[in-house]
Amino acid sequence: MSIVKTVPALARAGVDINFRRLNALSNRRAQSTVASTQADQDVNNREDAGAQSYSSRKSRNASSSPKISIDFEQTQEAYKSKDNLELLRSLVVFKLCSYDLLVDKNKELMDISKFLLGKKAFEQFMKMTFYGQFVAGEDHKSIKPLIQKNRAFGVGSVLDYSVEEDLTQEDAVTNEMDSCVSAAEKESMGHREKKYKAHQQFGDRRGGVTGARTYFYTDEAKCDQHMETFLKCIKASGGSSVDGFSAIKMTALGRPQFLLQFSEVLVKWRRFFSFLAAQQGRDGMEALEQRLELQPLQEFMTKLGATGDFHGWFTGEKQGSGTIDRLDWNSLIDDRIKISDLLVVPNLKTGQLEPLLNKFTEEEEKQMKRMLQRLDVLAKHAEEHSVRLMVDAEQTYFQPAISTLTVEMQRIYNRGKPVIFNTYQCYLKEAYDIMTMDVELSRREGWFFGAKLVRGAYMYQERSRAEEIGYEDPINPDYETTNMMYHRCLDYVLDEIGLNRNANVMVASHNEDTVKHTIRRMNDLGLTPTENKVYFGQLLGMCDQISFPLGQAGFPVYKYVPYGPVNEVIPYLSRRAQENRGFMKGSQRERELLWKELKRRLASGQVFYRPQPEPAL
């Protein structure tokens, strides 16, 4: 198959893209996703026949593997990679980040400092303080010493070029509105849902976001530049370690209009399944448990006025079972031959069937092709350099398309090992359903599932946008619910790893309780750190008391490593100050541990302490 068959717009636009190596998957997919009867048996095996094997394996592994416990109070281990000046810098920066006035006015204060000190002195001041704390260096050459030092203490790197254009709010809004509206939409606005339209008051996507870089589309040349930057990141990651990660953002690779429209199509298509399931009395179930009977489906669609053989969409193995699940339903959107005339959903207000998407113009089709081609180039480059490519999550109105395209890359490149990692934001109400569906798809088709679990970076913006524009808030109601969702998703992936070792997860969290929970579950499941199935991730300059003890204990742990020229990373540093303010106000623990270690060194005469790495356990 071709990735382009995943894009429903192509069903109507008649576009066809042939990427290298993609056609080989078509036969495998036809034999896997549509094989619902076999999938049912696989799911049942997970609960009965497989449970016995899983239980015995778990017991055997848990009893044969030594239990690992880490004391995060041991400051000598936590900060052994830092000299005294680095400890002092951390204390000063974290303290400054706790003052509301300084954080709220940090951009203005940095501008004043630059004016008073001059460019060179300002850059030196930033390297001694905020930049030195949170950014690795200016380019691929200057970041190597830090990466190598962290590696010597058991901590790897996820490289992230953190430069973004310092646009005015007016320019950001203009770029967003121009790039998120298609020519067809300008002619007829009737078929778009308000969530998946660009709104001027939220055109500047930088507002209400912490710890996430934002890209705005200007032209295709700029997207090519972003791709080249990502390629350099991948190459640097491959050169710095044998098991590195590199992060990318899909909005950097093409016109966001495509992601908006594709996301709307996917959501409407999935919502249609839920609507049909409710008609058959199967609402209220978890995503993987819902099934549709084909004959009643055909009768109901005919009553709605649809034409065509809906039952005939599902052939082969489907004829025996007479039912389909959500994965079978989702697979239809990949086959434009079958759905080119039938990809319609009912408008519940008018009672009429409507097409999911208008046609693209010729230029918009070309832009869409280029975006998919850039993504494929990056994935292939990561595979060639033995680097794991981590696709970051973004706003919910882009995310369905981003996740679907990332899964398509996983289906291609994760056949022999996990190369592509998808990101799941656990503050979303639907995080568990989305992730479990992807795990089930990987199980059916036999590829490696790779996930990064985060709590999320867009909460304030998402909640404000939903309230003001008028659609359901996609965010969990409070932190506790989000925490429960995170652990629920994490436990599911850990169980999957324990069952067949074909899944991998990065626990991207600064929450010590979450890290301890993960270690306990690994002990229970007999998962050892050296298997490299469970990774841990924290931001550079934060939570060293978690990262380095994990690395010294032999766990694969990574720092998210930003880099870029000082003046061009100011927007990133400004947001990091905002994020750190909340983090430090919520807990004094890291500062207390830093003081404890600094006082211990001074009391023991280690005034000129120099880090000396020791072999990891």
PEBELFEN-V996947 format. One line per field, one symbol per residue. phi: phi as a letter, one per 20 degrees, with the letter a starting at -180 (. if undefined). psi: psi as a letter, one per 30 degrees, with the letter a starting at -180 (. if undefined). A space follows every 50 residues. Layout:
phi=???
psi=???
This chain:
phi=.dgfffefgffdemebcdefmeffefffffedfeeffffgffffffecgf fffffffffffffeeffdcceeefffffdfedeffffffffffffffeeg ffffdfffffffffffengffffffffecffffdcerebfffeggfffff ffdncecdfbfdecfeffffffffffffedcefffffbefdefffddfcg fdfefefmccmcfcdcfdafffffffffffffffffffeeaebedcdccf fedaffgfffffffgffffffffffffffemcenefgfefcdefffffff ffffofdoeffffddmgfffemccdffffffffedfffdgddfccfefee mdfcffbffefgffffffgfffffffffffffffdldeedefecffedfg fffffffffffeeefeafdddeddeeeefegfffffffffffffemdeec cddcepddgfffffffffenbffeegfbfffffffgfffffffffffffc mdccbdeebeefffffffffffffemeegffldcdcbcfgnclffeffff ffenffccefdfbqggfedggfffffffffgfffffbegffffffgffff fffenefdgcfcfdgff
psi=lkefffjfefeffgkkkjlkfefffeeeeefdefieeeeeeeeeeefdef eeeeeeeeeeeeefkkkkkkjgfjfeeegffkleeeeeeeeeeeeeffje eeeegeeeeeeeeeeefleeeeeeeeffceefefkfafaeeffeeeeeee efggkakjkjjgklkilleeeeeeeeeefgkleeeeejgfgkkfeglkke fgejgfkgkkgkkkkkkeleeeeeeeeeeeeeeeeeeefflfhllkklkf fffakfeeeeeeeeeeeeeeeeeeeeeefgghlglleffklkkeeeeeee eeefgkllieefejacfefeegllaeeeeefeffjfeegefgillkjfef gkkkkeklllleeeeeeeeeeeeeeeeeeeeeefghkkkjjllalfffee eeeeeeeeeefefgefljekklkkjgfkegeeeeeeeeeeeeeefhlkkk kkklelfgeeeeeeeeeeehlkkfkkfleeeeeeeeeeeeeeeeeeefef gglkkkjjkgjeeeeeeeeeeeeefgkleffhfklkklkkgkhffeeeee effgkjkkkjjlllkeffgeeeeeeeeeeeeeeeefkgeeeeeeeeeeee eefgghehkkkjklkl.
